[in-house]
Amino acid sequence: MEHGYVLSILYEMALVIGGEVSVKPLLTRTLQRLLYNTSFPAGFVCLGVPSSSAADSAGTIEVRIDAAVGDYELAGLIGQTVRLPAQLLRGPVARGEDAALLAALPEKVNRYKAYLRLPIDGQGVIVLLAPQLPDSDLPLTQLFQPVMANLAKAILLCSYHDAYTGGLIAARDASEEKFRAISAAPAASWGRFSCSATKGIASKRSSHKPWVRNSPLSTRAGNTAPVSVTLRPAQTACKRSTPPFSASGNSANTPICGQVVRQESSNASMAASSRLGK
């Protein structure tokens, strides 16, 4: 077998493993390429395989089929829990024929006699199945060991990504549910809220007292005349019919921007100020 061909297989597997961010697509794509490069027709993946000590009296352990390719009956078991021989799932990389061992597979998929076991470091196992061992010049028991090491890291990272994405989706669904509940609230409750809010604002405005300031109007002679300035709230708006400024400039009420400033002074004080100015 040419060294360049082996490197091309490893390079292709590295691209497949590094191109996925979710666990299920990662397992499916990896299994497809393994079947293509090994000439095995079918295979499955199990993650979280328990130890052999958990086997029952028949030597089987309970596992879940996380991915399956190449067999319709086997693919129908994806996501289901089945009991498989611990001798098939546990152990180092192995390739061989054992009809009695594979006879313990579920009834619909027990027609296989050859297998290739590829353990995933600390994550699970990949089992490839065939009616008989396919002819291959590749050292299958050694070729995919670095691939399985990288696959174990990729599965861990993809599981973190799936958990994070699942949390975001759950938070989004909760927010949408709250929004639907608010939108479905009766219109009468919104009306009561609006009326109460309007009444509260009106009561605050009615309780507002006008601000009055008395300040002396100084003249050059030292004479002073009391000036009363009254600022009313802004709701006393200027009428459009009332001009903002009078032509004579001696208007008693001068509206300025919604407020009315009233200036009061006695005729005697104004006359005295005129005489002193002359």
Number of C-alpha atoms within 10 A of each C-alpha: 9 8 7 9 11 13 12 11 16 16 12 11 22 16 11 17 22 12 13 17 17 19 19 15 15 20 25 17 17 22 22 17 15 20 17 12 13 18 16 21 17 24 24 23 24 22 19 13 18 15 12 16 9 13 17 13 7 10 15 20 22 15 21 18 18 20 25 26 21 17 15 12 14 20 17 12 17 18 14 10 12 15 16 22 21 23 13 19 24 18 14 12 18 15 16 12 17 14 16 10 18 20 16 17 19 15 9 10 15 17 15 20 18 20 26 22 22 26 25 24 14 12 17 18 24 24 21 26 27 18 16 15 18 13 9 11 9 14 11 17 14 11 14 18 16 11 18 21 15 17 23 17 16 21 22 13 14 18 16 15 15 15 12 12 13 12 12 12 12 12 12 11 12 12 12 12 12 11 11 11 10 10 10 9 10 9 10 9 10 11 11 11 12 12 12 12 11 11 12 11 11 11 10 9 13 9 8 10 10 10 10 11 10 10 12 11 12 12 13 9 10 8 13 14 19 15 16 16 16 16 15 18 16 12 9 12 14 17 10 7 6 10 11 15 13 13 8 6 8 10 12 12 14 19 20 12 11 15 17 19 16 17 15 13 14 10 9 10 13 11 11 14 18 10 8 11 10 5
